[in-house]
Amino acid sequence: MTPEHENPPARRTYSYLGPSGTFTEAALAQVPEARDQIWRPVRNVGEALTDVVEGRSDAAMIAIENSVDGGVSTAQDALATMPGLRIVGEYLVPVNFVLVGRPGATLADVSLVAAHPVAYAQCLQWLLRELPEHAHLPAASNVAAAVGLVDGESDADAAIAPPGILEHHDLELLASDIGDNKNAVTRFVLVSRTVAPVPPTGADKTSLIAELPDDHPGALLELLEQFSTRGINLSLIESRPIGDALGRYRFVIDADGHVADERMADALMGLRRFSPRVTFLGSYPRADRAINRYPQRYSDDVFVEARDWLRGLISGEPGA
């Protein structure tokens, strides 16, 4: 069969928090392999990840952390409880917001503000200063907050939205650049079904979730020592309630390095011996491409030499 008669490759499907115009869509636009593929807008993180697990999508883009409000708890909890998922990449999106209302509205008319909870947290100081008596109406996404004003389904007087919303909908601009932190950034991760990690690049991150074996003095320190004694820096550690009893927590961890690195592999084996449950979420290139730094005594060669030395002791090699 000649090439011109061959079937074109099947298009891949990517789920993301919609509708069109969200910051999540902006993150997905950074993925080269997602271009010219099928983008499937969904209503929440759980739906996006369920699409992947059940095969409706090949991957999902979700927000996992932002520089103002910390980790996105809904995403962390979903990754902790939904098996068969793997983070394959991370992407950073600068965050800026506007306040919009229906045509003809003014800032003085606003008492109820629709906003995604993360966006609301990132604009809270501005809102308290300019609209001290306002109330918050949670929305599924930044764009959905604004669209609700247009289609009449929202009782809000105004909405916090991305600046690009004015290009798609007839809305009144009430205020620009209302974010409290001008350097605010949201970190997104691309999640697929379980696959082997991509090869290490030297600028990598490993994400995982671990539980403590029991509640005793120093338990968290023992967990952290699995990394510190191997020269591994943690860029994120957050606790989330397991939900089966008060005082029971799981820890969401981002560690600098790749599972193929000797020091990281050794740390994960130590963590596995210590923790009753470890969920490996993936090793993937860092979005900032910053090279992982560590003392020479934690290089791969040192771990390999130590393992060879022990093997020599066990086998009775002369001079071992």
Disulfide bonds with the S-S distance in Angstrom:
none
